[in-house]
Amino acid sequence: MDISRIKGIIVPLLIPVNDDESVNEPKLREVIDHVIDGGVQGILAFGSNSEFYMFTDEEMTEIFKIIVDETNGRVPVFFGMGPIRTSHGVKLAKLAEKLGADGISVLQPMFLKPTDEELYGHFKAIANAVPNLPMLLYNNPRVGYRLNASLVSDLAHNVENIIGVKDSSGDMTYFSEVVRLTQDIEFRAFTGKDTLIYLGLCAGSWGSVCSTANGLVKEVVDIYDKFEAGDYKGSREAQYKFNPARLVQNKASFPVATKDMANLLGMNVGKPILPSLPSDGAVLDGMKTEIDKLVGTKTTN
């Protein structure tokens, strides 16, 4: 299994919608071209900031077809999912393969709090349904628990097509343990916090999955590119310059900040899906101030 293209900055693509919450296809195609032209090395459809939990399987099929068509092989495209029911995950994995995905990303089940044995069986069953498709585990403690590093290691060593993990915990000790426990095999760990691109690379990551790359793509990619070129000081400086524009987004409710940011940058991607609402007032003003400082131009109101 060739996984050489799975690296760098991967963007969890935001999904522009019309006022009736149908997908805005022309705008979606614009966003895809924007992030690829900006230098991302992968697209994650249906990440957390893609509002995956808002879409039916039929809507996901429609959206993914557009993404694959517009990407046209320029970068790998991953199909993200967060199934609670294992059989649903199997169904989605087979759908992703049928639609031309280059890989899948699987979040641990929400609402439940499974044992390691249950999680192992869940992830293994989904991976085994598509043995020729690379699979990333997605560790996000937002669901109420995290994937133990030992569990990630066991899955990495025992299931051939589980080839990496996206870790959104923000815990660098945890992340470095995952890297340590899998360093004897070809396993690709990615940070999932935009403020930790540089530190993740120092710890042995293969890149980062960054929601801010939807809008601030060149600023995000620059951190990675400088590090890969051996300009470690420049990478660190680019990270520290970038961080305030990401940290200010924490004041918004999840996951609306990604679309807030894109709209401030003039991308006109529409509103988040209800019940989420766009940010306003001091929250939006704070984002506008920090983004203006970063990009050196005035954002739109």
C-alpha positions as CSV (number, residue, x, y, z in Angstrom):
1,M,0.0,0.0,0.0
2,D,1.6,3.3,-1.1
3,I,1.0,6.0,1.5
4,S,3.8,8.3,0.3
5,R,1.3,11.1,-0.5
6,I,-0.2,11.1,3.0
7,K,1.7,13.9,4.6
8,G,1.8,17.7,5.0
9,I,-1.1,20.0,5.7
10,I,-4.5,18.3,5.3
11,V,-7.6,20.5,5.4
12,P,-10.9,19.4,6.9
13,L,-12.9,21.1,4.1
14,L,-15.7,23.4,5.1
15,I,-19.0,22.7,3.3
16,P,-20.6,25.9,1.9
17,V,-24.4,25.8,1.9
18,N,-27.2,27.9,0.6
19,D,-29.9,29.5,2.7
20,D,-31.9,26.3,2.5
21,E,-28.9,24.3,3.7
22,S,-28.4,22.5,0.4
23,V,-24.8,22.3,-0.7
24,N,-23.5,25.3,-2.7
25,E,-21.7,23.4,-5.4
26,P,-20.0,26.4,-7.2
27,K,-18.7,27.8,-3.9
28,L,-17.6,24.3,-2.8
29,R,-15.5,24.0,-6.0
30,E,-14.0,27.4,-5.3
31,V,-13.0,26.5,-1.8
32,I,-11.3,23.3,-3.1
33,D,-9.3,25.2,-5.7
34,H,-8.4,27.8,-3.1
35,V,-6.9,25.3,-0.7
36,I,-5.1,23.3,-3.3
37,D,-3.7,26.4,-5.0
38,G,-2.6,27.5,-1.5
39,G,-0.5,24.4,-1.0
40,V,-2.4,21.8,1.1
41,Q,-1.3,18.2,0.5
42,G,-4.6,16.6,1.3
43,I,-8.4,17.2,1.7
44,L,-10.4,15.6,4.5
45,A,-14.1,15.6,3.6
46,F,-16.4,15.5,6.6
47,G,-14.0,16.4,9.4
48,S,-15.4,18.0,12.6
49,N,-15.2,21.5,11.1
50,S,-16.8,20.2,8.0
51,E,-20.0,19.7,10.0
52,F,-20.1,16.0,9.0
53,Y,-22.7,15.2,11.8
54,M,-25.2,17.5,10.0
55,F,-25.4,15.5,6.8
56,T,-27.3,12.4,5.8
57,D,-25.5,9.6,3.9
58,E,-27.2,10.8,0.7
59,E,-25.9,14.3,1.2
60,M,-22.4,13.0,2.0
61,T,-22.5,11.1,-1.3
62,E,-23.5,14.2,-3.3
63,I,-20.8,16.3,-1.6
64,F,-18.1,13.8,-1.9
65,K,-18.7,13.3,-5.6
66,I,-18.2,17.0,-6.1
67,I,-15.0,17.0,-4.0
68,V,-13.5,14.1,-5.9
69,D,-14.4,15.6,-9.3
70,E,-13.0,19.0,-8.5
71,T,-9.9,17.7,-6.9
72,N,-9.2,15.5,-9.9
73,G,-6.3,13.7,-8.3
74,R,-4.3,16.8,-7.4
75,V,-4.1,15.8,-3.8
76,P,-5.4,12.8,-1.8
77,V,-9.0,13.0,-0.6
78,F,-10.1,11.3,2.6
79,F,-13.7,10.5,3.6
80,G,-14.2,11.3,7.3
81,M,-16.8,9.6,9.4
82,G,-17.8,9.3,13.1
83,P,-20.2,6.4,13.2
84,I,-21.6,5.2,16.5
85,R,-22.8,1.9,15.0
86,T,-20.0,-0.3,13.7
87,S,-22.1,-1.6,10.8
88,H,-22.8,2.0,9.7
89,G,-19.1,2.6,9.7
90,V,-18.6,-0.5,7.5
91,K,-21.3,0.9,5.1
92,L,-19.7,4.3,4.9
93,A,-16.2,2.9,4.4
94,K,-17.4,0.8,1.4
95,L,-19.3,3.9,0.1
96,A,-16.1,5.9,0.4
97,E,-14.1,3.3,-1.6
98,K,-16.8,3.2,-4.3
99,L,-16.8,7.0,-4.6
100,G,-13.0,7.1,-5.2
101,A,-11.6,8.0,-1.8
102,D,-7.9,7.8,-1.3
103,G,-8.4,7.0,2.4
104,I,-10.8,7.2,5.3
105,S,-10.6,8.9,8.7
106,V,-12.7,7.4,11.5
107,L,-13.6,9.2,14.7
108,Q,-14.2,7.3,17.9
109,P,-18.0,6.8,18.6
110,M,-19.7,9.7,20.2
111,F,-22.1,9.5,23.3
112,L,-20.9,6.0,24.2
113,K,-17.8,5.3,26.3
114,P,-16.5,2.0,24.9
115,T,-13.8,-0.2,26.4
116,D,-10.5,-0.6,24.5
117,E,-11.7,-4.1,23.5
118,E,-14.9,-2.6,22.0
119,L,-13.0,0.2,20.3
120,Y,-10.5,-2.2,18.8
121,G,-13.2,-4.3,17.3
122,H,-15.0,-1.2,16.0
123,F,-12.0,0.2,14.2
124,K,-10.8,-3.2,13.0
125,A,-14.1,-4.1,11.5
126,I,-14.3,-0.8,9.5
127,A,-10.7,-1.2,8.3
128,N,-11.2,-4.8,7.3
129,A,-14.2,-3.8,5.2
130,V,-11.9,-1.8,2.9
131,P,-8.5,-3.6,3.2
132,N,-7.0,-1.8,0.2
133,L,-7.9,1.7,1.5
134,P,-5.6,3.5,4.0
135,M,-7.4,4.4,7.3
136,L,-6.5,7.1,9.8
137,L,-7.8,6.9,13.3
138,Y,-9.2,10.2,14.6
139,N,-8.6,10.9,18.3
140,N,-10.8,13.8,19.5
141,P,-11.5,14.0,23.2
142,R,-14.4,16.3,22.4
143,V,-16.5,13.2,22.3
144,G,-15.8,12.7,26.0
145,Y,-12.8,10.3,26.0
146,R,-9.7,9.7,24.1
147,L,-8.1,6.7,22.4
148,N,-5.4,5.3,24.6
149,A,-1.9,5.4,23.1
150,S,-1.6,1.7,23.7
151,L,-4.8,1.1,21.7
152,V,-3.6,3.2,18.8
153,S,-0.3,1.2,18.8
154,D,-2.2,-2.2,18.9
155,L,-4.3,-1.2,15.9
156,A,-1.4,0.2,14.1
157,H,0.6,-3.0,14.5
158,N,-2.2,-5.5,13.9
159,V,-4.4,-4.0,11.2
160,E,-2.4,-3.5,8.0
161,N,-4.4,-0.6,6.5
162,I,-4.6,1.5,9.7
163,I,-1.7,3.6,8.7
164,G,-2.0,6.8,10.8
165,V,-3.8,8.9,13.4
166,K,-5.1,12.4,13.6
167,D,-4.8,13.6,17.2
168,S,-6.8,16.6,18.2
169,S,-6.1,16.2,22.0
170,G,-3.6,19.0,22.1
171,D,-1.6,16.9,24.6
172,M,2.0,16.7,23.3
173,T,2.9,14.1,25.9
174,Y,0.2,11.8,24.6
175,F,1.1,12.6,21.0
176,S,4.8,11.8,21.5
177,E,3.8,8.5,23.2
178,V,1.8,7.5,20.0
179,V,4.9,8.4,17.9
180,R,7.2,6.4,20.3
181,L,5.0,3.3,20.3
182,T,4.7,3.2,16.5
183,Q,8.2,4.3,15.4
184,D,9.1,0.7,14.5
185,I,6.5,0.6,11.7
186,E,5.4,2.8,8.9
187,F,2.7,4.8,10.8
188,R,1.9,8.4,10.2
189,A,0.8,10.6,13.1
190,F,-0.7,14.0,12.5
191,T,-1.5,16.7,15.0
192,G,-5.0,18.1,14.8
193,K,-4.4,21.4,16.6
194,D,-3.5,24.3,14.3
195,T,-1.4,25.9,17.0
196,L,0.8,22.7,17.3
197,I,2.0,22.2,13.7
198,Y,5.6,23.1,14.6
199,L,5.8,21.2,17.9
200,G,4.2,18.2,16.2
201,L,6.8,18.2,13.5
202,C,9.5,18.4,16.2
203,A,8.0,15.4,17.9
204,G,7.9,13.3,14.7
205,S,4.5,14.1,13.1
206,W,4.0,13.8,9.3
207,G,2.0,17.0,9.2
208,S,-1.2,18.5,10.6
209,V,-5.0,18.5,9.9
210,C,-5.8,22.2,10.1
211,S,-9.3,23.8,9.9
212,T,-7.8,27.3,9.4
213,A,-6.2,26.1,6.2
214,N,-9.7,26.6,4.6
215,G,-9.0,30.4,4.7
216,L,-5.5,31.1,6.0
217,V,-4.0,28.4,3.8
218,K,-0.8,30.1,2.8
219,E,0.0,31.0,6.4
220,V,-0.6,27.5,7.6
221,V,1.3,25.8,4.8
222,D,4.2,28.1,5.4
223,I,4.8,26.7,8.8
224,Y,5.1,23.2,7.4
225,D,7.1,24.1,4.3
226,K,9.7,26.0,6.3
227,F,10.2,23.1,8.7
228,E,10.5,20.6,5.8
229,A,13.1,22.9,4.2
230,G,15.2,22.8,7.4
231,D,14.3,26.4,8.4
232,Y,13.3,25.4,11.9
233,K,13.6,28.9,13.3
234,G,11.5,30.3,10.5
235,S,8.9,27.6,11.0
236,R,8.7,28.4,14.7
237,E,8.3,32.1,14.0
238,A,5.6,31.5,11.4
239,Q,3.8,29.4,14.0
240,Y,3.9,32.0,16.7
241,K,2.9,34.7,14.3
242,F,-0.1,32.6,13.2
243,N,-1.3,31.4,16.7
244,P,-3.3,34.5,17.8
245,A,-5.5,34.2,14.7
246,R,-6.3,30.7,15.7
247,L,-6.6,31.1,19.4
248,V,-9.1,33.9,19.1
249,Q,-11.5,31.5,17.4
250,N,-11.9,29.6,20.6
251,K,-14.3,32.3,21.8
252,A,-16.8,31.2,19.1
253,S,-19.1,28.3,19.5
254,F,-18.0,25.1,17.8
255,P,-17.7,24.7,14.8
256,V,-18.8,28.1,13.5
257,A,-15.4,29.8,13.6
258,T,-14.2,28.2,10.5
259,K,-16.9,29.7,8.4
260,D,-16.7,33.0,10.3
261,M,-13.0,33.1,9.3
262,A,-13.7,32.3,5.7
263,N,-16.4,34.9,5.4
264,L,-14.2,37.6,7.0
265,L,-11.6,36.8,4.3
266,G,-14.3,37.4,1.6
267,M,-14.9,33.8,0.7
268,N,-18.7,34.0,1.1
269,V,-19.2,30.4,2.1
270,G,-22.6,30.9,3.8
271,K,-23.8,30.2,7.3
272,P,-23.2,27.3,9.6
273,I,-26.0,24.7,9.7
274,L,-28.6,25.2,12.3
275,P,-28.8,25.2,15.3
276,S,-25.3,26.8,15.0
277,L,-25.3,30.5,14.2
278,P,-22.6,32.8,12.9
279,S,-20.5,34.7,15.4
280,D,-21.2,38.4,16.0
281,G,-20.3,41.3,18.3
282,A,-17.0,41.1,20.2
283,V,-16.3,37.5,19.2
284,L,-16.4,38.4,15.5
285,D,-14.6,41.7,16.0
286,G,-11.8,39.8,17.8
287,M,-11.4,37.4,15.0
288,K,-11.3,40.2,12.5
289,T,-8.6,42.1,14.4
290,E,-6.3,39.1,14.7
291,I,-6.8,37.9,11.1
292,D,-6.1,41.5,9.9
293,K,-2.8,41.5,11.9
294,L,-1.8,38.2,10.3
295,V,-2.6,38.7,6.7
296,G,-1.8,42.4,6.6
297,T,-5.0,43.4,4.8
298,K,-8.5,44.4,5.9
299,T,-11.1,41.7,6.2
300,T,-14.7,42.2,5.2
301,N,-17.5,43.0,7.6
